Amino acid sequence: MLTKILVTLLVIAGAFAYIRSGRGTKVSNNDKLLAGENSPFFSRVVIYAMIAVSMLASAGYWGWTWYDDNTIVEVTISSPVEAMSASYQVRKKDIEVQRITTVDGIQIRLSNQERLTVKATESQ
């Protein structure tokens, strides 16, 4: 996740450097008017708008991922060997392959025979 943020910041810094340095070939103002190019103000607005939209999209994706990871679900552990069942409240991000961590901070290690059932809690 940190690398995604760093790459995004690097791309934004590169875009700002490109905008400030301008284009490689120098064209006089008369040639620009004759060629019929768009005004530099319009192109800068478009570039800044694209940067703003990409930053908002990245922030939205990050926020949704954080919200979804912190959603509390009810996990039921069923053991066919002992014929027992137990339910716990767990955050989604704390469900791992061989272990879960409850909201209270209790770590539960799972065996290969135990089955997990995950469902949304009604109290949200």
WOKA-V85470 format. One record per residue. N is the residue number from 1. RES is the residue in one letter. SS is DSSP state (a for helix, b for strand, c for the rest). PHI is phi in whole degrees, 0 to 359 (* if undefined). OMEGA is omega in radians with two decimals (NA if undefined). Layout:
((N	RES	SS	PHI	OMEGA) (N	RES	SS	PHI	OMEGA))
This chain:
((1	M	c	*	-3.14) (2	L	a	295	3.13) (3	T	a	293	3.09) (4	K	a	297	3.13) (5	I	a	294	-3.14) (6	L	a	295	3.11) (7	V	a	295	3.10) (8	T	a	299	3.12) (9	L	a	295	3.11) (10	L	a	294	3.10) (11	V	a	295	3.12) (12	I	a	296	3.11) (13	A	a	297	3.09) (14	G	a	296	3.12) (15	A	a	295	3.10) (16	F	a	296	3.12) (17	A	a	296	3.11) (18	Y	a	295	-3.14) (19	I	a	295	-3.11) (20	R	a	290	-3.10) (21	S	a	283	-3.13) (22	G	c	83	-3.13) (23	R	c	275	-3.06) (24	G	c	293	-3.11) (25	T	c	266	3.12) (26	K	c	270	-3.13) (27	V	c	237	-3.14) (28	S	c	289	-3.11) (29	N	a	297	3.13) (30	N	a	295	3.12) (31	D	a	293	3.10) (32	K	a	296	-3.13) (33	L	a	294	3.13) (34	L	a	291	-3.12) (35	A	a	285	3.10) (36	G	c	77	3.13) (37	E	c	288	3.07) (38	N	c	291	3.13) (39	S	c	291	3.13) (40	P	a	295	3.12) (41	F	a	296	-3.13) (42	F	a	296	-3.13) (43	S	a	293	3.09) (44	R	a	293	3.12) (45	V	a	298	-3.14) (46	V	a	296	-3.13) (47	I	a	295	3.12) (48	Y	a	296	3.11) (49	A	a	295	3.11) (50	M	a	295	3.10) (51	I	a	296	-3.14) (52	A	a	296	3.14) (53	V	a	295	3.14) (54	S	a	293	3.09) (55	M	a	293	3.11) (56	L	a	295	3.11) (57	A	a	295	3.10) (58	S	a	296	3.12) (59	A	a	295	3.10) (60	G	a	296	3.11) (61	Y	a	296	3.13) (62	W	a	297	3.14) (63	G	a	297	3.13) (64	W	a	295	3.12) (65	T	a	297	3.12) (66	W	a	297	-3.14) (67	Y	a	298	-3.11) (68	D	a	292	3.12) (69	D	a	294	-3.12) (70	N	c	267	3.07) (71	T	c	290	-3.13) (72	I	b	269	3.11) (73	V	b	238	3.10) (74	E	b	259	-3.13) (75	V	b	251	3.08) (76	T	b	251	3.13) (77	I	b	259	3.13) (78	S	b	245	3.12) (79	S	b	246	3.13) (80	P	c	288	-3.12) (81	V	c	288	-3.08) (82	E	c	262	-3.13) (83	A	c	54	3.13) (84	M	b	231	-3.14) (85	S	b	215	3.12) (86	A	b	219	-3.13) (87	S	b	244	-3.13) (88	Y	b	221	3.01) (89	Q	b	263	-3.02) (90	V	b	222	2.98) (91	R	b	283	-3.09) (92	K	b	302	-3.09) (93	K	b	290	-3.10) (94	D	b	265	3.07) (95	I	b	267	3.14) (96	E	c	240	-3.06) (97	V	c	294	-3.06) (98	Q	c	248	-3.06) (99	R	b	202	2.97) (100	I	b	231	3.08) (101	T	b	238	-3.09) (102	T	b	284	3.11) (103	V	c	297	-3.14) (104	D	c	283	3.13) (105	G	c	97	3.13) (106	I	c	279	3.10) (107	Q	b	264	-3.12) (108	I	b	242	3.10) (109	R	b	269	-3.05) (110	L	c	251	3.06) (111	S	c	263	-3.13) (112	N	c	288	-3.11) (113	Q	c	277	-3.08) (114	E	c	286	-3.13) (115	R	b	245	3.11) (116	L	b	254	3.00) (117	T	b	238	-3.10) (118	V	b	248	3.07) (119	K	b	216	-3.13) (120	A	b	291	3.11) (121	T	c	277	-3.13) (122	E	c	277	-3.04) (123	S	c	282	-3.13) (124	Q	c	277	NA))
